[in-house]
Amino acid sequence: MSADYFAVFDNPSYLNNLELSNRLETLKLPKDWDVITITESQYVFTKRAAKIFIDSTLQFHLPLKTFLKSFKILKVVDINTII
């Protein structure tokens, strides 16, 4: 079984897959979201965004939030703006 998105958390026990799915379903996200910024070290990526992100870099030396802003083709949504 393949997920439609994946999460990057500084604390892997932050949420399990079911909790994450339930929380995402209750948010009023734009239909075309690519990345959700939860905190400076917690993100959710769609498969499309993950592929673009991984294919376009081998390494980076910026905070992830700053680096993601350079991808103009990705729609990055800050969770704090939709709650």
N, C-alpha and C positions, 0 to 999 in steps of 0.2 A: 504494500500500500504506500502510495506516495502523497506527501502533504503538499498543499498549495502554497505554503509559506514556511519560513523557518525563523526562529528567534535567536538573537544573540544577547545573552545576559551575563553580567559580571558574576552573578550568583546563580549557578545552574538550577538550584532548587527553588528559585523564585516562583515559578509557575510550572505546573505540569501541562502536557499537551491539551488535555480536556479543559482545564481552567483557561488556558490561553484562547482556545477556540470559542468558548462561551463568552469571554470578555470581548473578543473581536466582533462577535455577532451582535452584541448589545450596543456597540459604538455606532455612531452615525458617520461612518467613513465615506469619503468620496468613492464612487464605483471604480475609479481608475487609480487607486493608490498603489504605490510601489514599495515605499518604505514608511514605517511608523517609528517615530522617535518617541521613546517612552522616557528615558533619562539619558544623560551623557554616555552611559555604558549599556543601555538596553534598547534594542532595535528589533523590529520584525520586518523581514524582507519577503516579497513575493518571489516566486521562482524566476520570473523575468528579471527583477532587480538584482537578484543574487548572481545570475549568469552575467549580466552586464558588469556588475561590480567585480566579480572574480576574473572575467576575461580581460578587463581593462587595466589590471594592475597586478604586479607581483609583490610590490611592497609600497608603502606610503609612510610619510613621516609627519602627518597632520592628525589632529584629533578626528575621529571618524565622522562626527557631525559636520565639521568643516569640509572634509573630503567629499562627503555625500552631496553637499551643496554645489560642487563643481560638476555634477552629473545633471545637466539641464534636461536630459530626456527622462529622468526619473521624477515621479511625484512623491516628494517626501512630506509626510504629514506629522506634525508635532501633536502628540496625544493631548497635551495640555490645552491646545486650542479647540478641541472638540468635546471636552468633558464638561 
